[in-house]
Amino acid sequence: MVVAISLRQWRSLVDATEIGEHLDGVERAFEVDLSLEGDRFKARDALAALIGQWIAAHSLDEISKRFDDFGVCWGAYQTFRQLLEDDWRCSPQNPMFADIDQPGIGWVRAAGTPLTFSSLARENAAPAPLLGQHTDMVLADVLGLSGSEIGRLHDTGIVAGPHAWEESAP
């Protein structure tokens, strides 16, 4: 899988695959400017054919080295299952991922924040909130409702907490 959205990514891919000499012809044939992302999209089938021809002529080891040397944004194709089971980048070895117990579902791999700050510890991936889990907090803290007002909303069925949803599930 290869991605070349930015101009830098595009130039890296062109240099790595040595397709530059063919690009004037593509631009003329499709009436596009390949320095523009939208125009590369318009000519994507022709570009894929050129890049595909280069890829077909090289081994994965050669492609890997060349793409890495030129800074191409790429990765070997894998299924979602392969990603979860075999790729360390989507495993608990990566500090962004963790296996968590999601209430109502069970154990799942979840992503935490991709952001890291030198003065803050990275927060661990956490289960998603249950439907209605924060209803009372939002009503009190954001809307400023009193406990009795929130109680009336619950009593009349206008709002519900997470347990109400669990009870009505089939």
N, C-alpha and C positions, 0 to 999 in steps of 0.2 A: 504494500500500500504506500503510495507516494502522495504527498500534499505539497502544492506550490501555490499558496494564496498570495503571500506578500511578494513584492518585487525581488527582494533578497532571496527568498525561497526559490522563486522561478529561475533566477540567474544561477543559483547553485545547481539546480536540476539540469539546466541547459549545459553548463560546463561539465558536469559529471557524465552526462550521456552523450556529449559531443554532437548535439543535434543543431547547433547554431547555424551551420551552413544551409540548412533547409528552411529556416524560419522566415526569410524574406519571401519565399514562394508561398508559404502558408498565409502570411499577412496579405499578399496580393490576391491569392485565391479566395480568401474569406473576407477580404476588405476589413481587416482588423489591425489593431496595434497591440502586439503581444506584451507590451509593457503594462497593459491595463488588465486587471483581473477579469473584468466582465468580458473583454474580448478574448482572453484565453479560454474562458468558459464557452464562448461561441465556437471556437475552433478546437474544442476538447477532443473530438473524435480523431481528428488529424494528428493532434499532439500525442494522444494516447497511442496511435499507430506508430509514430516515430519512436517514442519512448519504449513502447513494447518491443519493437524490433531490436533496439539496443539491449534491452533486458534479456530477450530470448537468446542473444548471442553470448551471454556471460553466465558464469556459475553464480550461485547465491553468495558464496564466499567472496568472489570478485565484486559483485554488486555491493555487498555489505561494506567492504573496505572502501570502495570508491565513493559510495554515498556518504559514509562517515567522514572520509577525508575532505569531501567538498561541502559538508554541512547540510546535506539534503535532509528534509523532514520526511522520514520513511519508517516503516516497520514491516516485518514479515507478516503476511496475512495469517490470522488465527481465528478460530471460532470463539464465541463468547465463553464456552466451557473451557477451551484451552487457555484463554486469558485468565480465568479464575483459578484453574488448577495448576498451570505450568509457568505462568509469567510472574516473576518476583515483583514486577512493577505494580501489580494489582494484588499483592498479598500482604499479610501482616508484617513482612520484612520491610515494606515501605511504610514510613510513619503516618502516611495519610490514610491507610486502610486498617481495618480491624474486623474481626468476626464478632458480631454482637447478637444478643438474644433479643429479637424484635417481638414484643408482646403480640400474641395472636397469629404469628407467622412461624417463629422459631429462629434458628441460627442462620444468619445471612452475612455476607461480606458487605461492609458499608464503607463509604468514603467520608473522611472528615474534611476539614478545611485544607485547601492546597496552599494557603498562605502561611508564611513563617515570619516572625518578627524577632529580632535579637533580644528585645526586652520583655517578650511575653512567651510563656510556654505554649506549645501547640496543644489545642484541645483535642481530646480523643474523639473518635467517631462515637456517636450515641444513638440509641433507638429513636425513631421518629415518634413524635407525640401521638397519643391516641386522640381520636376525634372527640372533642369536648374537654380534653384534659386541662386546658387553660382557660376555659370559659369563665369561671368565677374570678380568676385573677384579672382577666381583661375587663370584666364588668366592674370590678372594684378599683383597680389601679388606673385603668385608662379612662373609663367612663365615670368613675367616682361614685358608683352606686353603693348603698349601704347593704349590710348583711340581710336585713329584712326585705329590701327591694329585690335583691338577688334571689332570696328564698321564694318570693311571690312569683318571679319569672319561672323558677323551677316547678313550683306547685301548679302553675297554669299550663305547663308544657311548652312555653315559648322557648326556653333554653334547656339544655340537658348536659350532664357530665358524661364522662366516658363510660360509666357503668350502664347508663340508659341504652347506649348503642349496643353493648354486649348482650343485654337482655333481649333486644329486639332482633338480633341476628337469627337467620334461619337455622 
